[in-house]
Amino acid sequence: MFKMPFFPEPASSRKKNDKPARDFMETFYDKWLSSRNNISPAEALHQTRLQCIRDKKPTKDWAPYVLVGRRNWQAAAQSC
């Protein structure tokens, strides 16, 4: 897993089990970085949550995540 500086990132205030947390983060980054439509991190988080709901994953594995970081993610991407 990689972490990009100055970009919004999902965070949770609860201790997470390793596999569900890894799966959630992989799905989030796949949706955000693989998007041809250049979606925002907030939209990627929304789509990731919807996929978890469709896949009937336990709420505790996906609901605690919120975005933490720079709000203007496009400006941050241009400055790197």
MONORHU-V669573 format. One record per pair of residues at least 4 apart in sequence whose C-alpha atoms are under 6 Angstrom apart, sorted by the first residue. I is the first residue (numbers start at 0). J is the second residue. D is the distance in Angstrom with one decimal. If there is no record, write none. Layout:
# MONORHU-V669573
((I;J;D) (I;J;D))
This chain:
# MONORHU-V669573
((6;68;5.8) (6;69;5.7) (6;72;5.9) (7;66;5.8) (7;67;5.2) (7;68;4.1) (7;69;5.5) (8;66;5.3) (8;67;5.4) (9;64;5.5) (9;65;5.2) (9;66;4.4) (10;64;5.2) (10;65;5.4) (11;63;5.3) (11;64;4.7) (17;21;6.0) (19;60;6.0) (25;29;6.0) (27;43;5.9) (27;44;5.9) (27;47;5.6) (28;32;5.6) (29;33;5.3) (30;34;5.8) (30;43;5.5) (31;43;5.1) (51;56;5.3) (58;62;5.5))
